[in-house]
Amino acid sequence: MLRFLWRRAVSEEELPRPWSGRGGVAINPSFARVAGGMAWAWREAPSWEGPFEAMWQGPGGEPERMADLFRRFGFGDVVADPKVWRQGDGLAVTFNSGWDRERNRLYVARIWPEVGAPEEVGCPGRRRVEKNWGFFEADGRVQVLYGLSPVPVFMASAGGEFLPVAEGEAVGAGRTLGSQPVFWGGRWYVMGHRRGWIRGKRWYVAELWSFGRVGSGWGDVRRESGPWAHSPVGLLGGGRKRNRNLLSCTYCTGLERADGGWWVGYGLNDRSAHVAWLPDALSIA
């Protein structure tokens, strides 16, 4: 049964937004709660038609352009689609160089409590455009949920690249990754999407997935809840679009454990950023 996230909206008082009062358009928030407070990554543009930039705000800090943070290392590539994840006792970020006619690039970098130089990552047989890998750390290595559909694929770091280490059972077509995986209760949880087409235009609704240990590897992939859309109006996707091939999009990019449930961050139709709270009664079967 389709449910709507706007009914579960988290107020500014409960979880202040770093983009509040800055004007322009913010979308696709990613976040993690650490000892000093909340860390945020998101995309921001001066107007809904303007170019997006990847933004960062650490606990107690001010919003900064990620491109400026990495420029000190001589890094000059595009910074798009940033998402934070836990690595060791700090946070890392993954991002990509956006759409590319030939082949884009995917990076990881330390982001908190200190900023590190971005490192390009890849894998054998990678797609021309790579964007949404789910990074997490386990067994002393950086691991990746590479994708959900049609079969979940897991990879682990090995000498500067990532190699497949396990596959789960088929979950069906049209599932894509959204947030980075978050560990809780012995399993890893990740927001994903169900994607489809109507008259050649794409639509996305949100789903919560989890995976766990299978022997020495990964698997046992389960859909925990969904589908979720922002609202009936958002689902219809009225109005002009930045992407003419998009019908409607509730695009989930953030996930963090809260008391008795989850904070979920998402962008709506490339126009706005939102945070909702899903209690376990709704999100975990």
C-alpha positions as CSV (number, residue, x, y, z in Angstrom):
1,M,0.0,0.0,0.0
2,L,1.4,3.4,-1.0
3,R,1.9,5.8,2.0
4,F,2.9,9.4,2.1
5,L,6.0,10.9,3.8
6,W,4.6,14.4,4.2
7,R,2.4,13.1,7.0
8,R,5.6,12.1,8.9
9,A,7.5,15.4,8.4
10,V,10.1,16.3,10.9
11,S,9.9,20.0,12.0
12,E,12.7,22.5,11.9
13,E,12.6,22.7,15.7
14,E,13.2,18.9,15.9
15,L,16.0,18.8,13.3
16,P,17.2,22.2,12.0
17,R,18.1,22.3,8.4
18,P,21.4,23.9,7.3
19,W,19.9,25.3,4.2
20,S,17.0,27.1,6.0
21,G,16.9,30.8,5.3
22,R,19.5,30.6,2.6
23,G,17.1,31.0,-0.3
24,G,17.3,29.1,-3.6
25,V,16.6,25.4,-3.9
26,A,18.0,22.5,-1.8
27,I,17.5,18.9,-2.6
28,N,18.7,15.4,-1.7
29,P,19.9,15.7,2.0
30,S,22.2,13.1,3.4
31,F,23.1,13.1,7.1
32,A,24.7,11.4,10.1
33,R,24.5,12.0,13.8
34,V,27.8,12.2,15.6
35,A,29.0,13.2,19.0
36,G,29.1,16.9,18.1
37,G,25.7,17.0,16.5
38,M,24.4,16.5,13.0
39,A,26.5,16.4,9.8
40,W,24.8,17.2,6.5
41,A,25.5,16.9,2.8
42,W,23.0,18.2,0.2
43,R,22.7,19.8,-3.2
44,E,21.8,23.5,-3.5
45,A,21.1,25.9,-6.4
46,P,20.4,29.6,-6.6
47,S,17.0,28.8,-8.3
48,W,15.2,25.8,-9.5
49,E,16.7,26.2,-12.9
50,G,20.2,27.1,-11.7
51,P,23.2,24.8,-11.4
52,F,23.4,22.6,-8.3
53,E,26.5,22.5,-6.0
54,A,27.4,19.9,-3.4
55,M,27.2,21.4,0.1
56,W,28.5,20.3,3.5
57,Q,28.0,21.3,7.1
58,G,29.8,19.6,9.9
59,P,28.5,19.7,13.5
60,G,28.5,23.2,14.8
61,G,29.9,24.6,11.5
62,E,28.7,26.7,8.7
63,P,27.6,25.5,5.2
64,E,30.5,25.1,2.8
65,R,30.9,24.1,-0.8
66,M,32.5,20.7,-1.1
67,A,34.4,21.8,-4.1
68,D,36.1,24.4,-2.0
69,L,37.0,21.9,0.7
70,F,38.7,19.5,-1.8
71,R,40.4,22.3,-3.9
72,R,43.1,22.5,-1.2
73,F,44.3,19.0,-2.4
74,G,44.4,20.1,-6.0
75,F,41.1,18.4,-6.8
76,G,39.3,20.1,-9.6
77,D,36.6,17.7,-10.8
78,V,32.8,18.1,-10.5
79,V,31.3,17.3,-7.0
80,A,27.8,15.9,-7.5
81,D,25.3,13.8,-5.5
82,P,27.2,13.8,-2.1
83,K,26.3,11.2,0.6
84,V,27.9,10.7,4.0
85,W,28.6,7.4,5.6
86,R,30.5,6.2,8.8
87,Q,34.1,5.2,8.4
88,G,36.1,4.3,11.5
89,D,35.6,7.0,14.1
90,G,34.6,9.6,11.6
91,L,32.6,10.3,8.5
92,A,33.4,9.8,4.8
93,V,31.5,11.1,1.8
94,T,31.0,9.6,-1.6
95,F,30.2,11.6,-4.7
96,N,30.5,11.5,-8.5
97,S,31.4,13.8,-11.4
98,G,27.8,13.8,-12.7
99,W,26.6,12.8,-16.1
100,D,29.3,12.2,-18.7
101,R,28.9,11.3,-22.4
102,E,32.0,9.1,-22.2
103,R,32.5,7.9,-18.6
104,N,32.0,9.7,-15.3
105,R,34.0,9.2,-12.1
106,L,33.1,8.1,-8.6
107,Y,35.0,9.2,-5.5
108,V,35.3,8.7,-1.7
109,A,36.9,11.1,0.8
110,R,37.2,11.6,4.5
111,I,35.0,14.6,5.5
112,W,34.8,14.7,9.3
113,P,36.5,15.4,11.8
114,E,39.1,16.2,9.1
115,V,38.9,16.6,5.4
116,G,40.9,14.2,3.2
117,A,41.8,14.1,-0.5
118,P,39.2,12.4,-2.7
119,E,40.2,9.1,-4.2
120,E,38.6,7.7,-7.3
121,V,37.1,4.2,-7.0
122,G,36.0,1.7,-9.6
123,C,35.3,-1.9,-10.2
124,P,35.6,-4.5,-13.1
125,G,32.9,-4.1,-15.7
126,R,31.7,-0.8,-14.3
127,R,28.9,1.1,-16.1
128,R,29.5,4.2,-18.2
129,V,27.8,6.4,-15.6
130,E,28.2,5.3,-11.9
131,K,26.4,7.2,-9.2
132,N,24.8,5.3,-6.3
133,W,27.1,2.8,-4.5
134,G,26.2,2.0,-0.9
135,F,29.4,2.3,1.2
136,F,29.8,0.8,4.6
137,E,32.7,-0.5,6.8
138,A,32.9,-4.0,8.2
139,D,35.6,-6.5,9.0
140,G,38.2,-3.8,8.8
141,R,37.5,-3.1,5.1
142,V,35.3,-0.7,3.1
143,Q,32.4,-2.7,1.6
144,V,29.9,-1.7,-1.0
145,L,26.3,-2.6,-1.9
146,Y,26.7,-2.1,-5.6
147,G,23.1,-2.4,-6.5
148,L,19.7,-4.0,-5.8
149,S,18.3,-5.0,-9.1
150,P,17.9,-7.5,-10.5
151,V,20.3,-9.2,-8.1
152,P,21.9,-7.5,-5.1
153,V,25.7,-7.3,-5.6
154,F,28.2,-6.7,-2.8
155,M,31.8,-5.7,-3.3
156,A,34.9,-5.1,-1.0
157,S,37.9,-2.9,-1.4
158,A,41.0,-4.7,-2.8
159,G,44.1,-2.9,-3.9
160,G,42.6,0.3,-5.0
161,E,39.5,-1.1,-6.6
162,F,36.4,-3.0,-5.5
163,L,35.8,-6.6,-6.4
164,P,32.5,-8.6,-6.1
165,V,32.3,-10.8,-3.0
166,A,28.7,-11.9,-2.9
167,E,25.3,-11.9,-4.6
168,G,21.9,-12.0,-3.0
169,E,18.8,-13.6,-4.4
170,A,16.9,-11.7,-7.1
171,V,14.6,-8.9,-5.8
172,G,13.0,-8.0,-9.1
173,A,13.5,-5.3,-11.6
174,G,13.4,-1.6,-11.2
175,R,15.0,-1.2,-7.8
176,T,17.8,1.4,-7.3
177,L,19.8,2.5,-4.3
178,G,19.3,5.8,-2.5
179,S,21.0,6.4,0.9
180,Q,24.1,4.9,2.4
181,P,23.6,1.8,4.6
182,V,23.2,2.3,8.3
183,F,23.9,-0.5,10.9
184,W,21.2,-1.2,13.5
185,G,20.1,-4.3,15.4
186,G,22.5,-6.7,13.7
187,R,21.5,-5.7,10.2
188,W,22.3,-2.9,7.6
189,Y,19.4,-0.7,6.5
190,V,19.3,1.4,3.3
191,M,16.7,3.5,1.5
192,G,16.1,2.5,-2.1
193,H,13.6,3.2,-4.8
194,R,11.1,1.5,-7.0
195,R,11.5,2.9,-10.5
196,G,9.1,2.7,-13.4
197,W,8.1,4.4,-16.7
198,I,4.9,5.9,-18.0
199,R,5.0,7.0,-21.6
200,G,8.7,7.1,-21.6
201,K,9.0,9.2,-18.4
202,R,10.6,7.9,-15.2
203,W,9.0,7.8,-11.7
204,Y,10.5,6.9,-8.4
205,V,9.0,6.0,-5.0
206,A,10.9,5.1,-1.9
207,E,11.4,1.8,-0.1
208,L,13.3,0.7,2.9
209,W,15.6,-2.4,2.5
210,S,17.9,-4.3,4.8
211,F,20.6,-7.0,4.4
212,G,22.6,-9.1,6.8
213,R,25.3,-11.7,7.2
214,V,25.2,-14.9,5.2
215,G,28.1,-17.0,6.3
216,S,31.3,-14.9,5.9
217,G,29.6,-12.7,3.3
218,W,26.4,-10.7,2.7
219,G,22.9,-11.4,1.6
220,D,19.5,-12.0,3.2
221,V,18.2,-8.9,1.4
222,R,14.7,-7.9,2.5
223,R,12.3,-5.1,1.6
224,E,11.2,-3.8,4.9
225,S,8.6,-1.2,3.9
226,G,7.2,0.9,1.1
227,P,6.4,2.2,-1.3
228,W,6.5,5.8,0.0
229,A,5.9,9.0,-1.9
230,H,6.0,12.5,-0.6
231,S,2.4,13.4,-1.3
232,P,-0.4,12.8,-3.8
233,V,0.4,16.1,-5.5
234,G,4.1,15.3,-5.6
235,L,3.4,11.9,-7.0
236,L,1.6,13.4,-10.0
237,G,4.7,15.5,-10.6
238,G,2.9,18.6,-11.9
239,G,4.9,21.6,-13.2
240,R,8.1,22.0,-15.2
241,K,11.0,19.7,-14.7
242,R,14.7,20.2,-14.9
243,N,14.9,16.7,-16.4
244,R,12.4,16.4,-19.2
245,N,12.5,12.6,-18.9
246,L,11.3,12.7,-15.3
247,L,7.6,12.3,-14.4
248,S,7.8,12.3,-10.6
249,C,10.5,11.6,-8.0
250,T,10.6,11.0,-4.3
251,Y,14.3,10.4,-4.2
252,C,15.7,9.2,-0.8
253,T,19.3,10.1,-0.1
254,G,19.5,10.1,3.8
255,L,18.9,7.6,6.5
256,E,19.7,7.8,10.2
257,R,18.5,5.9,13.3
258,A,16.2,7.9,15.6
259,D,14.5,6.8,18.9
260,G,12.1,4.1,17.8
261,G,12.4,4.7,14.1
262,W,14.3,6.4,11.3
263,W,14.9,9.8,9.9
264,V,14.6,9.7,6.2
265,G,15.9,12.5,3.9
266,Y,14.7,13.0,0.4
267,G,14.4,15.4,-2.5
268,L,11.1,16.0,-4.3
269,N,11.1,16.4,-8.1
270,D,14.4,18.3,-8.0
271,R,12.6,21.2,-6.3
272,S,12.8,20.7,-2.5
273,A,14.4,18.9,0.4
274,H,12.5,17.1,3.1
275,V,13.1,15.0,6.3
276,A,10.5,12.5,7.6
277,W,10.4,10.2,10.5
278,L,9.3,6.6,10.1
279,P,8.5,4.8,13.4
280,D,9.4,1.1,13.5
281,A,5.7,0.2,13.5
282,L,5.6,1.5,9.9
283,S,9.1,0.8,8.7
284,I,9.9,-2.6,10.1
285,A,7.6,-5.5,9.4
